[in-house]
Amino acid sequence: MNNSNKSEICAVDNAASQRKQETRHWWIRLLVQPALFLLCGALLIAGLGVAQQMGFITAGGGGHSHGSALSKAIKYICPMMCTPPQSEPGRCPVCAMELVPATSDGSNSDPRAVHIDPAARRIANIQTATVQSLPLTHTIHSVGELGYDEGNLKTLSAYVDGRIERLYADFTGVEVKQGDHLAYIYSPLLYSSQVELLLAKKALKHSRSATLQRVIQTNENLYQSSKQRLVELGMTMSQIDEIEKTGTANSRMHLCAPISGTVIKKQAIEGQYVKEGQVIYQLADLSQLWLMLELFPEDAAAIRYGQKVEAIIQSQPDETISGRVAFIDPQVDPQTRTVGVRIVIPNLQGQLRVGDYARATISLPAGSKAKSSGIYDSELADCWICPRHPHIIAKASGKCPLSGQDLVPTSQYGYVSQSFAESEALTVPRDAVLMAGEHSVLYVETKPGRFEIRNVVLGPICGEQIVILKGVTQGEQVATRGNFLIDSQMQLAGNPSLIDPTRAEPLPDEGLSETMLATLSKLPKTDQKLVENQRICPVTMMYLGSMGAPPKVDVNGETVFICCEGCRESLLEHPQKYLEIIKTADASKNQFDSGNDMELPPLDMPEIMEFDDSLPPIDMPMDMEIEHESLKLKPPRPVTPQTAAGQNKKARQ
């Protein structure tokens, strides 16, 4: 019995000790294993940190991982393209803006273009159009005001002192015919002159029976002098003949209309005393009016004397009236910066009114050779024209009936006898051109997927087409949709873009601005000569002086000028490369100065600096994120800016 009790007690003790041991093991597993795991993780992180500081591994966590390759490709550029790409973040030394990350594949760089694969092209909806040569017509639109033809204005003034007895045209606007009586004036001087005429005539008549020829000649001269005096006092020959016929002097005289027209000003009233030369009426012949236009200087330079103009009068919108250019102002108005152009408009029916507004259109050939080849006008081809009145046109030489001048051939003013094909112009759709200030660029697809930037010179806009005077050739393909996206990728890569397209190819014939010359004039004489010979910064390919006084750097014993301090680090990092660029630019300049017509080779763009692997990754703001898969460009290949959480997630993958 005792033995069985003891065995039971021992069994209970063993079970209790076993449960305690199991509980202890459970707590050890619960606490020690996580502690060991945390300790190992801490040791691993500490080891990675030490390895990174010593340079054994990169910031991405692997020497050859995809994240490391992306980190190496990150460069930092100024959003305003002031300085070349930098290897470290910070602020631009020129405009003080924050540098943003940019990507570029140095092994396959293309400093003047971007490459887009077919898939990315479909996603970006990039479309192209062909540069065409079309016979376009450029139309100049302007608004002008109708005015009097100054050649058809006449003034009726008092020839002698006297008093106005009666005014036949007693209100403004009366239409009169040439020779109509307008006023009846009393003048004592006029009466005495008429008496002298009658006495001279009577003396001449009695002297004809005299024997002395000298007396007869003297009386004849006196008679002619008296008659001429009355003519000078305003009397017509018919009035003088009437006095001689009646033999009675009259102290009153009628004033007649010198032309047919309309009284536009009445400056006297009945009973008023007037002095010699005082204006009584002002008349205007309204059968012809002037349309006064104000054109921009570039438009005024394209038109010619005698060119046809179509006008729609505001009061008669359903009728189009044709006129011709009679005068082009030789100077630009300093206030409005416009050029005055005068158009002769016929008004035979008298329906046009002075002061009314009109919309004028002038059609010109849009081709760049239009000025040299001439303008075709069927009404002026092989004809003669008056150099003062463009509406006087004849088929043969002769005299102008208005001015009496000799007619000149219309070819003297650039009119040809037949239309030429030289009026055709290179055109592209308006959507293809990106414009910012004085800069205009196109993106030309030189080969499938490669879009190259082109700095172009624009001509007139003709509807949905725009004329290109310089920069492209016929048959090339230009981007019409998606070109802003292409330009943004050029900016992010630090390549020439719409902001500064002149960095693509600095032309040797471009001169320095007045501001740049003033900046360079402040340098010492020796430095001015060196800057004149070097001309451009080898790092940014911009003219020296364009960003202030150019700093001077000693490179391998040679003096080199740069556009700003931001280029100093790149110059010292790759001295041989930039010295070679300066030599190449000098050789190109010498070829240009010597008159060689060969096409100059483009200058190489600066080499992208290597990224400093010792720096940790930089967190980018969320608003800078772009979709990496939306556009695969190469080169430069864009890297999607991510937050720190996004980079850690990508590294774990």
TORGU-774449 format. One line per field, with one value per residue (C-alpha): chain; x, y, z. Coordinates in steps of 0.02 Angstrom, whole numbers. Layout:
% residues N
c <- (A	...) $
px <- (X	...) $
py <- (Y	...) $
pz <- (Z	...) $
END
This chain:
% residues 653
c <- (A	A	A	A	A	A	A	A	A	A	A	A	A	A	A	A	A	A	A	A	A	A	A	A	A	A	A	A	A	A	A	A	A	A	A	A	A	A	A	A	A	A	A	A	A	A	A	A	A	A	A	A	A	A	A	A	A	A	A	A	A	A	A	A	A	A	A	A	A	A	A	A	A	A	A	A	A	A	A	A	A	A	A	A	A	A	A	A	A	A	A	A	A	A	A	A	A	A	A	A	A	A	A	A	A	A	A	A	A	A	A	A	A	A	A	A	A	A	A	A	A	A	A	A	A	A	A	A	A	A	A	A	A	A	A	A	A	A	A	A	A	A	A	A	A	A	A	A	A	A	A	A	A	A	A	A	A	A	A	A	A	A	A	A	A	A	A	A	A	A	A	A	A	A	A	A	A	A	A	A	A	A	A	A	A	A	A	A	A	A	A	A	A	A	A	A	A	A	A	A	A	A	A	A	A	A	A	A	A	A	A	A	A	A	A	A	A	A	A	A	A	A	A	A	A	A	A	A	A	A	A	A	A	A	A	A	A	A	A	A	A	A	A	A	A	A	A	A	A	A	A	A	A	A	A	A	A	A	A	A	A	A	A	A	A	A	A	A	A	A	A	A	A	A	A	A	A	A	A	A	A	A	A	A	A	A	A	A	A	A	A	A	A	A	A	A	A	A	A	A	A	A	A	A	A	A	A	A	A	A	A	A	A	A	A	A	A	A	A	A	A	A	A	A	A	A	A	A	A	A	A	A	A	A	A	A	A	A	A	A	A	A	A	A	A	A	A	A	A	A	A	A	A	A	A	A	A	A	A	A	A	A	A	A	A	A	A	A	A	A	A	A	A	A	A	A	A	A	A	A	A	A	A	A	A	A	A	A	A	A	A	A	A	A	A	A	A	A	A	A	A	A	A	A	A	A	A	A	A	A	A	A	A	A	A	A	A	A	A	A	A	A	A	A	A	A	A	A	A	A	A	A	A	A	A	A	A	A	A	A	A	A	A	A	A	A	A	A	A	A	A	A	A	A	A	A	A	A	A	A	A	A	A	A	A	A	A	A	A	A	A	A	A	A	A	A	A	A	A	A	A	A	A	A	A	A	A	A	A	A	A	A	A	A	A	A	A	A	A	A	A	A	A	A	A	A	A	A	A	A	A	A	A	A	A	A	A	A	A	A	A	A	A	A	A	A	A	A	A	A	A	A	A	A	A	A	A	A	A	A	A	A	A	A	A	A	A	A	A	A	A	A	A	A	A	A	A	A	A	A	A	A	A	A	A	A	A	A	A	A	A	A	A	A	A	A	A	A	A	A	A	A	A	A	A	A	A	A	A	A	A	A	A	A	A	A	A	A	A	A	A	A	A	A	A	A	A	A	A	A	A	A	A	A	A	A	A	A	A	A	A	A	A	A	A	A	A	A	A	A	A	A	A	A	A	A	A	A	A	A	A	A	A	A	A	A	A	A	A	A	A	A	A) $
px <- (0	138	233	85	62	241	237	85	168	325	221	133	300	372	222	233	419	389	254	373	508	388	329	511	548	394	447	623	554	438	568	740	705	632	772	899	809	809	991	1036	937	1023	1192	1147	1090	1245	1352	1267	1291	1475	1495	1407	1515	1671	1610	1593	1410	1306	1160	1037	1098	1180	1330	1245	1061	931	906	1091	1089	944	1034	1188	1085	1007	1075	1010	966	896	714	762	911	1032	1174	1230	1173	1247	1291	1222	1057	1048	1006	1050	1194	1112	925	930	792	793	880	769	825	855	908	1027	1112	1288	1330	1197	1167	1088	1100	979	844	742	699	523	478	315	224	262	218	43	19	76	-29	115	66	168	137	240	322	239	271	106	58	-18	-86	-54	-199	-171	-323	-341	-472	-466	-565	-627	-562	-559	-446	-331	-303	-488	-505	-531	-550	-650	-577	-611	-500	-531	-587	-775	-944	-1041	-1209	-1276	-1226	-1308	-1239	-1307	-1275	-1142	-1167	-1236	-1185	-1126	-1065	-910	-952	-1107	-1129	-1086	-1075	-1115	-985	-976	-806	-760	-590	-674	-780	-629	-538	-686	-690	-506	-541	-681	-574	-427	-540	-612	-437	-380	-529	-497	-310	-328	-355	-199	-43	81	104	184	23	-78	41	35	-155	-155	-40	-148	-304	-225	-157	-329	-409	-276	-303	-487	-437	-322	-467	-567	-675	-697	-675	-861	-891	-761	-839	-1008	-938	-858	-1020	-1131	-1000	-1057	-950	-1023	-964	-1032	-967	-1019	-895	-907	-870	-695	-744	-895	-917	-991	-976	-891	-859	-951	-849	-944	-1120	-1219	-1178	-1006	-855	-710	-527	-426	-382	-514	-593	-777	-808	-711	-763	-725	-748	-817	-809	-650	-601	-451	-451	-318	-245	-119	-14	124	296	320	154	186	354	268	144	179	117	-37	-79	-262	-357	-532	-635	-804	-882	-966	-1124	-1131	-1080	-1153	-1042	-854	-764	-593	-457	-270	-123	-77	51	153	222	412	425	353	242	342	183	88	235	131	149	16	-49	-165	-292	-385	-570	-692	-856	-944	-1117	-1085	-1139	-979	-965	-810	-773	-852	-750	-699	-621	-483	-397	-236	-187	-2	93	163	318	489	534	383	483	617	501	366	177	53	-101	-207	-262	-83	9	100	15	64	19	26	159	43	-131	-133	-309	-249	-198	-170	-118	11	125	59	17	-85	-244	-244	-64	10	152	218	146	274	270	197	352	441	339	370	219	250	158	122	111	267	283	410	263	253	310	359	215	176	18	8	1	176	261	306	330	396	444	569	600	507	549	492	525	573	567	732	713	579	564	698	631	759	737	746	756	651	611	425	335	153	10	-111	-265	-216	-45	109	251	427	561	711	748	663	658	516	461	521	405	365	271	98	31	131	267	248	280	435	495	471	580	714	707	720	871	958	954	905	718	589	659	829	834	991	1094	1064	1170	1247	1254	1418	1329	1232	1295	1310	1170	1199	1185	1318	1433	1413	1455	1610	1670	1697	1832	2017	2081	2180	2029	1917	2028	2028	1839	1818	1922	1835	1657	1563	1565	1627	1512	1342	1382	1310	1389	1506	1424	1247	1244	1348	1535	1618	1730	1909	1977	2155	2147	2313	2402	2272	2149	1969	1814	1647	1473	1446	1520	1406	1516	1680	1663	1622	1766	1893	1825	1845	1975	2035	1858	1813	1980	1947	1776	1855	1979	1839	1739	1891	1919	1736	1745	1899	1813	1662	1769	1866	1708	1697	1519	1537	1414	1492	1492	1386	1482	1482	1374	1455	1474	1353	1442	1445	1333	1415	1373	1417	1261	1097	944	845	660	560	392	236	193	351	297	272	221	375	281	189	337	494	622	799	912	889	792	679	677	517	549	487	469	581	446	433	621	630	488	576	739	654	582) $
py <- (0	116	70	111	280	322	278	386	531	509	505	667	750	695	762	929	945	898	1032	1161	1112	1123	1295	1353	1291	1379	1546	1521	1491	1639	1765	1706	1664	1837	1918	1820	1866	2050	2041	1961	2094	2233	2156	2138	2319	2379	2275	2345	2521	2493	2413	2558	2686	2591	2584	2395	2410	2550	2647	2532	2382	2285	2320	2266	2276	2364	2495	2536	2560	2681	2776	2794	2867	3005	3179	3343	3484	3659	3673	3831	3745	3874	3754	3581	3425	3408	3251	3315	3394	3576	3743	3817	3942	4055	4063	3982	3857	3682	3556	3413	3236	3194	3033	3002	2848	2907	2755	2795	2983	3086	3270	3332	3199	3071	2893	2824	2642	2597	2546	2709	2803	2728	2766	2948	2965	3043	3087	3159	3256	3285	3452	3505	3638	3724	3881	3969	4145	4252	4369	4528	4588	4766	4892	5070	5230	5320	5496	5635	5624	5771	5795	5833	5968	6151	6312	6465	6623	6811	6890	7067	7153	7175	7125	6968	7018	6843	6659	6542	6385	6430	6265	6128	5978	6068	5983	6105	6099	6183	6367	6380	6545	6522	6700	6880	7004	7195	7279	7462	7406	7296	7444	7557	7422	7401	7588	7584	7445	7544	7701	7603	7525	7695	7772	7628	7650	7837	7814	7699	7850	7934	7946	7897	7709	7733	7805	7661	7533	7621	7620	7437	7393	7493	7401	7228	7274	7330	7170	7064	7158	7108	6927	6938	7005	6848	6892	6767	6807	6795	6925	7041	7023	7066	7228	7276	7238	7342	7477	7491	7457	7349	7354	7179	7013	6830	6699	6535	6353	6299	6113	6001	5928	5952	6097	6020	6184	6352	6482	6644	6714	6844	7025	6979	7084	6981	7016	6967	6781	6740	6567	6567	6387	6222	6098	5914	5799	5639	5535	5460	5428	5369	5217	5241	5079	5046	4890	4804	4841	4661	4667	4838	4778	4643	4753	4861	5019	4985	4821	4773	4787	4722	4817	4789	4949	4938	5022	4906	4732	4646	4736	4719	4870	4859	4989	5004	5051	5233	5267	5172	5278	5273	5279	5183	5276	5286	5281	5136	5049	5034	5094	5200	5136	5237	5152	5240	5188	5240	5318	5355	5322	5428	5290	5292	5414	5493	5427	5257	5103	4968	4794	4776	4618	4611	4445	4406	4252	4164	4096	4157	4196	4307	4466	4417	4339	4474	4477	4429	4539	4508	4690	4757	4627	4712	4880	5059	5150	5328	5346	5459	5393	5201	5191	5267	5112	5104	4973	5089	5230	5406	5548	5541	5645	5702	5745	5758	5639	5506	5332	5199	5011	4908	4797	4942	4905	4717	4655	4510	4456	4278	4178	4084	3923	4009	4070	3897	3886	3749	3725	3622	3612	3745	3612	3555	3718	3753	3938	4029	4211	4225	4038	3918	3734	3578	3396	3305	3116	3087	2897	2787	2829	2966	3143	3281	3461	3594	3781	3857	4028	4055	4143	4197	4093	4039	3960	3794	3796	3896	3938	3883	3994	3901	3743	3598	3524	3459	3280	3274	3209	3325	3286	3366	3282	3233	3360	3442	3274	3252	3426	3390	3236	3341	3462	3325	3255	3423	3430	3579	3611	3746	3845	3862	3784	3882	3757	3627	3714	3884	3966	4054	4203	4245	4406	4460	4565	4740	4678	4544	4669	4790	4651	4597	4777	4784	4648	4691	4717	4555	4455	4539	4475	4299	4300	4363	4217	4085	4155	4008	3915	3737	3662	3739	3792	3966	4132	4207	4356	4286	4250	4395	4421	4255	4178	4134	3960	3895	3723	3633	3798	3868	4007	3955	4062	3988	4063	4042	3964	3813	3753	3757	3583	3501	3591	3535	3357	3332	3462	3374	3352	3536	3596	3491	3571	3745	3693	3621	3782	3886	3780	3796	3985	3998	3900	4015	4173	4110	4101	3912	3861	3685	3640	3657	3501	3513	3537	3393	3410	3398	3227	3184	3178	3015	3002	3001	2829	2883	2991	2916	2916	3078	3075	3157	3245	3156	3291	3248	3068	3019	2854	2757	2644	2786	2834	2731	2851	2804	2893	2973	2838	2917	2851	2873	2980	2884	2909	2817	2686	2654	2633	2510	2409	2402	2350	2206	2147) $
pz <- (0	48	-108	-220	-135	-157	-340	-367	-279	-386	-544	-494	-456	-622	-717	-626	-661	-842	-858	-782	-903	-1050	-990	-976	-1151	-1217	-1141	-1209	-1384	-1365	-1309	-1360	-1542	-1587	-1490	-1591	-1753	-1707	-1658	-1824	-1919	-1824	-1859	-2044	-2058	-1967	-2083	-2238	-2173	-2141	-2313	-2397	-2306	-2357	-2538	-2552	-2603	-2683	-2610	-2696	-2601	-2743	-2851	-3013	-2972	-3077	-2941	-2942	-3130	-3114	-2977	-3083	-3224	-3118	-3156	-3090	-3210	-3197	-3255	-3351	-3436	-3364	-3326	-3385	-3288	-3114	-3017	-2852	-2802	-2752	-2829	-2997	-2981	-3110	-3070	-2896	-2942	-2868	-2980	-3037	-3081	-3263	-3346	-3488	-3555	-3589	-3692	-3822	-3806	-3943	-3894	-4028	-4033	-3937	-3988	-3966	-3994	-4084	-3925	-3836	-3994	-3996	-3812	-3833	-3992	-4088	-4265	-4409	-4569	-4726	-4767	-4930	-5061	-5102	-5201	-5051	-5044	-4892	-4852	-4752	-4656	-4594	-4542	-4609	-4620	-4776	-4801	-4930	-5081	-5046	-5232	-5255	-5121	-5174	-5076	-5131	-5054	-5070	-5204	-5141	-4984	-4980	-4909	-4948	-5016	-5042	-5021	-5144	-5059	-4889	-4798	-4789	-4901	-5054	-5216	-5349	-5528	-5594	-5636	-5524	-5430	-5246	-5178	-5226	-5160	-5156	-5174	-5211	-5274	-5400	-5461	-5487	-5583	-5699	-5732	-5776	-5901	-5985	-5996	-6068	-6198	-6246	-6261	-6369	-6484	-6509	-6532	-6681	-6794	-6728	-6834	-6695	-6679	-6509	-6439	-6508	-6429	-6261	-6256	-6307	-6162	-6042	-6099	-6081	-5909	-5849	-5910	-5826	-5663	-5663	-5693	-5541	-5439	-5474	-5623	-5761	-5946	-5974	-5839	-5913	-6086	-6013	-5939	-6104	-6196	-6083	-6050	-5870	-5715	-5577	-5396	-5364	-5429	-5425	-5357	-5454	-5404	-5464	-5472	-5466	-5293	-5122	-5001	-4849	-4756	-4757	-4665	-4700	-4684	-4783	-4739	-4673	-4724	-4786	-4816	-4966	-4955	-4822	-4850	-4892	-4949	-4952	-5087	-5113	-5261	-5182	-5342	-5271	-5089	-4991	-4877	-4743	-4673	-4535	-4569	-4474	-4548	-4606	-4699	-4773	-4839	-4942	-5037	-5191	-5272	-5377	-5289	-5289	-5125	-5087	-4958	-4876	-4811	-4642	-4705	-4858	-4797	-4949	-5075	-5107	-5180	-5264	-5252	-5277	-5166	-5201	-5064	-4933	-4792	-4794	-4604	-4457	-4336	-4173	-4068	-4147	-4234	-4392	-4572	-4656	-4823	-4937	-5050	-5191	-5189	-5328	-5273	-5436	-5366	-5212	-5093	-4989	-4845	-4771	-4597	-4627	-4579	-4701	-4687	-4816	-4878	-4980	-5060	-5082	-5141	-4987	-5073	-5016	-5198	-5228	-5203	-5327	-5458	-5451	-5431	-5566	-5588	-5742	-5747	-5741	-5846	-5991	-5954	-5915	-5754	-5688	-5550	-5450	-5487	-5484	-5556	-5719	-5820	-6008	-6134	-6212	-6157	-6147	-6027	-5868	-5896	-5714	-5676	-5850	-5805	-5921	-5893	-5840	-5871	-5730	-5732	-5648	-5492	-5496	-5595	-5714	-5871	-5812	-5652	-5597	-5498	-5382	-5277	-5197	-5016	-4893	-4772	-4618	-4510	-4377	-4241	-4289	-4237	-4055	-4023	-3870	-3893	-4035	-4039	-4154	-4167	-4257	-4217	-4376	-4387	-4476	-4463	-4385	-4202	-4200	-4179	-4203	-4148	-4285	-4258	-4399	-4470	-4493	-4634	-4643	-4576	-4712	-4635	-4554	-4637	-4589	-4707	-4659	-4735	-4663	-4565	-4658	-4831	-4937	-4897	-4716	-4582	-4435	-4274	-4267	-4109	-3957	-3995	-3824	-3744	-3851	-3803	-3617	-3632	-3717	-3571	-3440	-3530	-3529	-3720	-3828	-3820	-3848	-3701	-3785	-3960	-4006	-3906	-4041	-4174	-4138	-4309	-4352	-4426	-4268	-4191	-4011	-3938	-3873	-3693	-3722	-3806	-3661	-3538	-3634	-3652	-3463	-3472	-3487	-3662	-3662	-3603	-3732	-3872	-3801	-3781	-3959	-4024	-3917	-3935	-3856	-3691	-3727	-3595	-3638	-3818	-3777	-3824	-3695	-3612	-3628	-3440	-3377	-3368	-3419	-3284	-3332	-3295	-3315	-3396	-3423	-3445	-3566	-3528	-3556	-3530	-3478	-3475	-3287	-3132	-3151	-3295	-3199	-3123	-3290	-3375	-3245	-3243	-3432	-3486	-3644	-3710	-3695	-3759	-3914	-3932	-3929	-4063	-4170	-4152	-4201	-4356	-4405	-4380	-4489	-4628	-4618	-4621	-4772	-4875	-4884	-4927	-4856	-4720	-4548	-4438	-4280	-4119	-3995	-3840	-3667	-3588	-3447	-3278	-3178	-3026	-2855	-2781	-2604	-2590	-2524	-2635	-2635	-2595	-2733	-2706	-2762	-2891	-2987	-3020	-3201	-3277	-3329	-3448	-3536	-3644	-3668	-3738	-3781	-3767	-3643	-3549	-3419	-3240	-3143	-2988	-2834	-2649	-2526	-2495	-2681	-2700	-2552	-2626	-2794	-2711	-2620	-2784) $
END
